[in-house]
Structure formats: structure tokens, C-alpha cells
Amino acid sequence: MELKKYKKYHKKKKILKLEQCSLSIPKQGFYGLKSIECGVLTPQQLEASRRLISRITQRSGKILIKVKFEHPLTKKPLLSRMGKGCGSVDSWIAYLKKGKVIIELLGVSKKMAIIAFNAVRKRLPIQFEIIQREVIDA
């Protein structure tokens, strides 16, 4: 993870509402999970979804994760007084734009991919849809 000039940032409020991501199709995998709305994703949520997919697919195929967690969240210690800055970095989050593909699956059947992605969609805080890459025969 590359270091930026400033390590601590303010939270983005409604900046991402109008933006849309251009990566709206799976590039490497055949099936993908695409966000329908903007939001925030944590590493714990993504790790839980990765474990769920690998359990449902019985570790067949390949899971490709397309999200980087590059925005820090700060937190002040408990029972500290007001002021004196923003606090130390507590965790890292990823801001998702509308239309971003976060997880891609490669080497599994369509039925198994749909079952796995439907189970993951229930556990994530943002609305997602399942997409499939079109294969053109030459």
C-alpha cells in the first residue's frame, strides 16, 4: 500500500453520489458482483464474503478481489477530552462508486456463482447485482 502525502483524511459525505465507475464489467473472471449504489466497505466485510464464497464453491475456481482499502478512519481513545487533533488511525475503508465490480469468480458454474453471490449480497451493506461477462465466439 503506497503512502500518500497526508495519512489522515476527512470522511467523504455525499461526494460519490453523482460519480459512476467505468469498470462495470468483469475483466478477468466470468461472473462479478457489481455495486448499484455508492457506499463504504470495510476489510472485515470483504473477508467474510470471501470466506462465504470459498465455502459455497467448495474451494473450486478462483476468487478475484478488485477493491483497495486506501482511506484511513481515525478514532480518538476512550475517555479522552475534546480537541487535540483527530486521533490515530483506527482502520482502513474503501469508498465504492456506483457500478464498481468488487468480486469476480473464475472457473465455477453459473448456478454455483449465483448461489454464492446471493448469499454474499445479504451480508453486505450496499446493494449489488450479479453480472456475467459476454463471451464472443470467433
Number of C-alpha atoms within 10 A of each C-alpha: 6 5 7 8 6 6 13 15 12 10 12 11 8 9 10 16 12 9 12 16 14 11 14 17 20 23 12 12 19 20 26 30 27 23 22 17 16 22 19 13 19 14 15 10 13 18 12 13 21 17 12 17 25 15 12 15 18 10 12 14 15 15 19 16 15 11 17 15 14 16 18 18 18 18 12 16 10 6 6 9 8 8 8 8 7 14 14 14 15 11 14 15 17 16 17 23 23 22 21 24 28 20 22 25 25 16 13 17 14 13 8 14 25 16 13 20 23 16 15 20 17 12 13 16 11 15 15 23 14 17 17 16 13 10 7 5 4 3
